[in-house]
Amino acid sequence: MPANLRLKVQIFNQFFKFTTSHSFCSSRITSPTNLYPKALNQILNQRPPLLQLKQIHAQIITQSLSSYSILIDSLIHCYLSTNNLTFAKTLFDQYPNYPPSILLWNLIIRSYSKLQNSREPIDLFRRLNGLKHHSLVVPDNYTFTFLITSCTHQNSELHGMIVHGIVIKNGYISDLYVGNSLINLYAVFCILEDACKVFDEMPERDVFSWTSLLGGHAKQGDMARVSKIFAMMPMRNMVSWVVIISGFVDNGWYTNALIYFYDMLRESHDLLKPNEAVLVCALSACANLEALDQGKQIHAYINKNGFTKRSNILTALIDMYSKCGIINYAYGVFDNIYQPDVCNYTSMISGFADHGLGINALQVFHQMLAQNITPNEITILGVLKGCSHSGLVEEGSFIFYNMVRLWNITPKVEHYGCFVDLLGRAGYLKPALVIAIKVPLDPDIVIWRALLSACRIYKDVSLADKIVAYVEHVYCGQFNGNEVLLSNLYASLSRWDSVGEIRKVMSQRENESRSGSESSIGCSWIEVNGVVHEFRVDDQLHPLVNKLNGVLRGLILDGMSEIKF
């Protein structure tokens, strides 16, 4: 049966239902003219699909029913439910008996607030604010909640602050949902002083209030404050745990991320167990710490709890095993995936590349292309790295020069860096220099360091001196790692006078840096019996610092006793 005929039958059935229930079963006779809009509205309340919705809309227009507000309300609801904002907005602007109710204003503003970079919510609010003479159509707490959300999605800090002022003026600052939206707004923009002020002045708070504040401090990197807020939270949900664990991972505090992950496991129950996001973060922490034993434990948890088909988790497992040095385990995970996606392939390719297995990386790459899966820029980066580590100049050159033509990927600085490294490692120093100079973007210092490293391998002092002079001129001494490479180059040629001069410059610069500002503190990790221990430079806070220093002194003395003068 054609769709339009099915619609007519449905309308007739609905119309017949109304006539029997109202005309024949009631002492009050209802006009069929009034029953037809009700039948249409009954169908609209069932939220028909878009094609049928447009047919009903056409019926309303052809039957001159556009003046029925109840039908227009339902049409707007239906169009919004199908994400067809254009038709909904047109009906809203042509609304009979203007203005629409505040409910419709809120629905339209909410729908547009979900979009990125849309000014419609602000424009709609200005129109709404101009209807002050209509006492029944005034902004309410939902209006302001959706409006603040829109400011967040627009990255409009200024508009958010203006709306905050209007909220205070209209007396909605104590509303829970409005307050939560304001906290989230200021947290997203890292205006944490204002976020804390709104939070402190709220008469009522829920888990969203706490979690938004938590996320703001995590985004700013103040993990000490994050820990304090988390400890004070009267209630926690899944989002709270995701925010704190991912916050520690994003800020490089991998040990702390695992501590909170295990805390979550201890506190978990049937309604609150680690989800996909938490498990991915925990695996990322294990990967960065090279904590293989803990990574295996999390893998066992994944198998036990049915997460083995989640693409993000499988990608994280491949990455974890690769970074822990167990590439065969990584490939075992990859090989058991029924239909790998681009993320799975990319993680496996990068894993092989990091292990110097360029041929394996290329094989997986060709397997990916054979499955008609389009690579992304990270995939290409991994393949180029694999070619570089394995000396596959011809293969790497083909991929680099055909990125745009074959896969519509414009090379970035990282791709140029990998290609320069590939040419440099293979001894093609001058072609590598030409590529580095012709980078259309601002060349990253890593490109020049890759060239310097190649100069050291092939003992090309003349080119190395020119590169160092160029880098010093362009970057004004901002990057200092090139002196180390040049020093190593001079040392390999037994040019000790040059080595001494460079070391002297480096020492002076280091002293100036220490007196001027606190430099970044280096750290390292080691896993012993499934426990990850973290050590920081000049760290006096480790609980076993005295014992560790004693063992270190003993090792130094033992080493000195074996030296023969």
Phi, psi and omega in degrees: 000129180300155185297319181293327178289320177299321179296317180297319178296319181295318179295318179298315180299319180292320179297316179298322179298318181290320182293322179289323184279331184257319187277318186262336183261006182226150180287340181264118182281130179256135181294135177302331179298324179281333182285330182298313175300324180293323178295317177298317181295324178298321178292319180297326179294344177273003178053069181292161177295167190301317181299313179293325179298317179294326177294318177295320178301317178296320177300318181297320180290312184292333180267010178057045180252013184291348180274354180278107182300324183297324178289319180294320176303312182294321178299316179298315177303315183294316180296322177294324180292338177260012179060030177258081186290330184298310179294319181298317181293322178298314177297321180297316181292334181256025188299132176289150181056047182305142007267162175293169178290162179297332178299316180291321176303313182295321180297316180293315180298318180298317181297317179286334181293340180282345182275150175278137172058040175253128179271357184304315181302319179295315180296319178296320180294323178298318177297316180297319182292340179276001181258037185297336180285348175267101187295337182271352181240082179232150179300142176238190183298326179292321178304310183291325178299313181292324181293318179294320176300320178298318179299323178296314182290335178277353189057037183256088180297318182297312179299323178299318179293322178296315179297323177303317178296319179294324177301314179298316181298324182271000174079026181252012184294336181272358180288136184299312185290322177295315179300317178299319179296321179293318178300315180296320178301308183290329177293318179298321181271005179058033172264074193285335177298315178290323178299316180293324180295315177299316181300313183294330183271357181285127178289338180221138179230150174234187184296330178294322179301310181296317185292323178297317178296320178301313182296324179297314179292325177295320179297325179280348178090009180273077187286337175295316178294322178301315180298320180294315180298316181298321180293330182274349184297124179287340180212150179224144174236187183300320181297322179301314180293320179298317183298313184287320181291315179293327178298316178294321179294313182298331181263008174084010179264071189291323179298315179297323178300317179290325177300314180291328177298315179289329173298319179297319178299320180292324183270354187289155176217189186301328183267353183217085175240155180309131178261189184300316182297317180296316182294321177297318178296317180297318178294323177297319177298315178299320181297315182288332177272351188055040181270082187296315183300316180290325176298321177295322179297317179294322177300318178297320178297319179298315179297319184292327187255015170075033178258015190286353180249008179276121186301316182298321180291318179297320177298317179295323177295315178300315180296318181298310181295324178297312182289338176275002175087004181254074187292331179291327174294319179300315180292328177299318176297313182298317185293338181268359178282127185296309179226088181299143175258184185297326179291318177299312180299315182298317179297319180291318178299314180296322178298312177298319181298315180297334179268008179075016182260068185297323180296318177297319178299317179295321179298315178294322179298314179293325175298320179296315179295324179296334178271009179060034175261123183281127179288157173253183185294330179288324176302311181298321178300317179296318180295316179297321178296318178298317177298321180296313183290340182250005177070027182271075187293314183297313181295316180296321179296318179299315181295316183297314185282351181244013181302314183288314185294317186272323188231006177057041179247117178280126181300137175256178181304321181297322179293318176298319180300316179296320182289320175298318178297319178300311180293318181296315180299327181276358177095003178271072188289315182293315174300324178295320179295320178299316179297316182298320181289327185270007178302122183292339178263176177291114184299134178283150180301333181299325179298314181290325177293324177298319178294319178299319179299320178294321177299322179294317181297318184259009172056043177262086185291321183301311179294322180298317178299319180294320180295315180297317179298318180295314181296317179297323180289316185285317187260001174052043176071014183290329181247127188251352184294339181293332178295324179296315180296317180294322177299317178296324178297312179298322180296321180294340179258006180063029176268076190289331177297317179294321177300315180298320180296317181293317179299324179295316178298318180297320180295317179297317181296322179295320179295319178296320180296319181292322181284331183280317182200162179284123181278168179295136183270125178285154178210162178214164182229156172214141180255124179232119179054041176081003179247130180268126177251136182248137179233135178241152181300131179059033182279117177252008185258354179296135184299337181249029187299319181294316180295319179296316179296323178296316178296319180297317178298320178298318179295321179295316180296319178298320179293321180293326181293338181272351181281129180258125180263000000 
